[in-house]
Amino acid sequence: MSYIDLHFHSIYSDGTYTPEELLYLAKKKELSAVSLTDHDTINGLERAGKQSEKLGIKFINGVEINSCCYVQNRLVNIHVLGYNFAAEKMDEYMNTLKALRDEHNDAIIKALQRIGISIDYDDVEKPFEECILTRMNFARTLVKKGYTSTEGEALSKYLHRGGSAYVECSYPLFSVVAEKIHNAGGIVSLAHPAEYGLNDNETEILIKNLMDYGLNAIEVIHPSQDSIYSKKLQDIAIKYNLAFTGGSDFHGNNDDGIDLGIGGENMMVPDSFLENLF
């Protein structure tokens, strides 16, 4: 059996490795297929695709997009994984998402300045212009400037919900994101269901609701999900005739104990997942 990884990030969003470095690592780990799923950007796909051809690894276009959906009258921020779409058909929507992120980042800087943290865009590390800025970029800057000791502290103390500089983002509805991915010929998967703070019943309700708007698959293997939870998700997917996806959510040097190709409890993603996905 060979293994795959359908969820990881590069320097084009909040990862620390280039697309080429990620593909080299995938080759070293003998992965047979991979998908680069940067946040709200597909700018790294061309580089990753070219490198995959050189190394003989199957490459699948991917992206991870923030969205929102109601679960029992509660608005929940969920992440959408899009796969196997025509990149050129997603360009216009990616520009829309970038504009939303730019507004959000402006608000983060103002929120930090209001609490006495001196920071502007010139302070935020960005490898090159095409990169998308995320909270992780701001967290690194807060560490660099001595406001916190670690990125995790920066996120919890200032940037994540409950933090003193937290800014709510206006996420698009899941239905809109799913439509854009489908119109580009792609597949829609629900990313890491364990991370939404829902109980088992609410998770199943969420999945059933999302199916009405085009959900095709569930990420059943992820570092946040142990083998028991993974089995629950697989049972739900089978019950509703949904495909499986899985990945490491690897971000490079940002990650503590997370490695490319590895999910929760050292589970690996079998290449058999691809059979029902495409």
Salt bridges, closest charged atoms under 4 A:
ASP14 OD1 - HIS9 ND1 3.96
ASP14 OD2 - HIS39 NE2 3.42
ASP14 OD2 - HIS251 NE2 3.34
GLU20 OE1 - ARG47 NH2 2.71
ASP40 OD2 - ARG101 NE 2.85
GLU46 OE2 - LYS50 NZ 3.33
GLU64 OE1 - HIS7 NE2 2.94
GLU64 OE1 - HIS9 NE2 3.10
GLU64 OE1 - HIS39 ND1 3.75
GLU64 OE2 - HIS79 ND1 2.77
GLU64 OE2 - HIS192 NE2 3.30
ASP102 OD2 - LYS98 NZ 3.03
ASP123 OD2 - LYS145 NZ 3.50
GLU125 OE2 - LYS144 NZ 3.82
GLU129 OE2 - LYS126 NZ 3.84
GLU168 OE1 - ARG161 NH2 2.94
GLU195 OE1 - HIS192 ND1 3.46
ASP200 OD2 - LYS232 NZ 2.77
GLU202 OE2 - ARG74 NH2 3.75
GLU204 OE2 - LYS239 NZ 2.80
GLU219 OE2 - HIS7 ND1 2.72
ASP235 OD1 - LYS231 NZ 2.90
ASP249 OD1 - HIS7 NE2 3.04
ASP249 OD1 - HIS9 NE2 2.95
ASP249 OD2 - HIS222 NE2 2.92
ASP249 OD1 - HIS251 ND1 3.83
ASP255 OD1 - HIS251 ND1 3.83
ASP259 OD2 - LYS29 NZ 2.79
